[in-house]
Amino acid sequence: MKRNCSTGTCLSIEQGCSKQSNALAVLSLFAEELKTEPQPCKFVFNVPYTHLPRLTLKTIIVETEHFHKLHCMYSKMDVDSIEMPSVTSDDVASSVADCSSIYSSNHEDCGGSRSGASSPALSVVSSDKVCLDPLDRFRAKKALCGSLFGNVILAEDTLERRNVAIKLSNTVLVQHGTSCRGAAVIENPVHDVDIQRMVPVHPHIVTLHDAFEVDNVHWMVMEYVPHGELFHLVSRNGPLPAAMARIIFSQIVSAVAHLHKHGVCHMDISMENILIADPCTVKLTDFGVARLLPANGEQFEPIVGPRPGKWRYMAPEVVSGQAFDGTKADAFALGVLLYNLLTCSAPFEVAHTRDLRWAVMRQGQSGLSHLLSAQNLDHLMDEASLDLLSKLLAPAEHRLTVAEIQEHAWVSQRSDPTPCQE
């Protein structure tokens, strides 16, 4: 009984039976270290067990040739530990049969979609590609970092013969808007995929290669950017030289301009969401709270409730619950980014009048100069950078657009090529 679907995880009954002797029926966490063998069934989570799906292949892992350490359902959570009963080989065989029957009725041949599924995240494989189950196609190498709903791992794409980063997200948590640690969140990896598929490839935006929904796990298969977050680089090395800061800033501005051109505002620009490809190439990532810009150029309605993005990068009009222009909100975040690059510090905690630093900074270049001098940071800025920052970290009506940022003297001046040679 074979299955040709490209987006499922079920093994055939024959495959399942042949693996019963070494089946690892595991209610697995997203392993912090993929080199560690999966442990006996155990959950650490903060939702009642009665809310979980019943034990089928949606909640157990059957060891495959090289990928059982990757695909799992629930990530690390930190409330109560609940010991689950051991799962026997008979349970595995029953689950395989159950899951196989589900997929045989709900899937077409290679390239088909799940019957009745509403998620747009299922990958459609073109007819000229070999049909491979994702569990067979990708070989897990190591965990890269945690994410809101799971982990990001490094894997080898055996079909395309390249390394990729795969963001694994528990769809149960996504649907409930709850992170692995139990916090309420508005980010959504399925939305992230939808947005990225609307925007053409750009050299300074992390490329989405593919997306799958396999059982209770959403996979985002992305370009692997090997040198980590910009946040870590600045944290380790301190303020960047102006030439290097200009290169990085200009690349992210070009990425944001590309998004705006195609009707998208990012809403979460930050050093944590900028990855380093090589010493002089960075890429913007994470579109989980991005928005489509209104076609008529109108502003977004005021946000009541959780705000998109990080407080330190959030525009004052978004913080205070006013109507806002998404492109201007991105421009403000770019100002915070530039300040971070040049000073290795945050300009304020939140852009609200109750924050003394913001109250001073919003007065314009004189306020910014006074604040930098008071913190002994004024030697890190020249007149051009002060002028640019004062026009970005400003109320919306006085703030530069992204197009104006690109034309500013500090951005457009020629950079010393030395940083790229290091």
C-alpha positions, 0 to 999 in steps of 0.5 A: 500500500504505497502513497504518492502524496508529497506533503504527508508523513504517513508510512505505508503499512508495509513500511510501518511493519518493517520498522516495528522492531526499532520504532521510536513511538515518541511524543517528542519535544522539538529537541534542543540538540538533535544529536540527542536520541529521543527520550521516552514519551513525555510532555512539558506543556500548559494545556490540558491533556484532554485538549490534545489529539488522540494518539495517532501518527499526528502525535507520535514519531515512527523512526524513519531512515534519517529524520525521526529527530526532526518531525515532532509535535510540541516544543519546549514548554515550562509548566507541568510535566505529564508522563504519558503512557508508553507506546508499543509496537502494536500502537505504532502499527495501528496508528500507521494503518489509521493514518494511511487510510486517512491520507489515502482518502484525503490526498491525490497523487503527487502535487495534490492537496489535502481534501478540505484543508483551508491552510494555504501552507501546503506546498504544491510540487510541480509535475517535473519534480520528484515526489518526495515526502518531506520526512525523506527529503530533508536530513536534519543537521542541528538546531539553530534556535528556538522560535515562538512555536517550536524550533528552527533547524539546519537541514540538508535538502537532498532534492535540491542538494543545499542546506536550508533552515526549517522553521517548525511550528506547532499548529495547535499553538499557532491556532490558539495564539499561544507561544511555547512558553504560554504567552499570547502572541499574534505572530503566525507562520502561515501568514508569514508564508502567504506574505512572502509568496506575494513578494518577489525575491530580493537579495536582502530578504531571506528567500522562502523555498517551500512550505508544508503542513505535516500532521500538526507541524507547519514547516517553513523551508527557507534559505540558510543564512549562516552567520546568525543575527545582527543583534549578536554581532553588535552585542559582541562587538559594540558600535559598528564603524560608520562605513559598515553601519551604512552598508548594513542599513542601506541593504535593509532600507532597500529590502523595506523599499522592495516590500513597500513597492509590492504592497507590504509593510514589515512591522517587525524590523529589528536586529533580531530579524536581520541575518548575516549572510557574509561580512557585507551582506544581510537579509531581512526575515520574519514576516509573521506580523507583516501587513498588506498596505491598503490599496487606496493609501489610507492608514491602518485603523488604530490597534486595540490589544496586542501590538505588532513588533517589538516595543523598542522599535514601535512607532509612537502612533502605534504605541499610543493606539492611533491610526497609522501609516505602515510605511512610516511605522517601518521607517521609524523602526529603521531609525531605531535600527540605525541608532542601535548600529551606531551606538550599540544601545537602544534610544529609548524603551518605548516611544511614549511621552512617559519615557524621558529619553523619547520625550527629549528625542522627539524635540528634533536634532537638538534633543537627540544631540543633548541625549547623546551628549548626556550618555557620552555617545555624541562622538559616534555621530557626525552631522549627517547621521544626526540629521538622518536619525532626527528625521526618522525618530520623529513624529509621523508627520515629520518622518522621512519616507523610505524613498527619502531615506535612500536619497539622504546624504548619509545613506548615499555617500560612498562607503569605505570598502575596507569592512567588506574585505575583513 
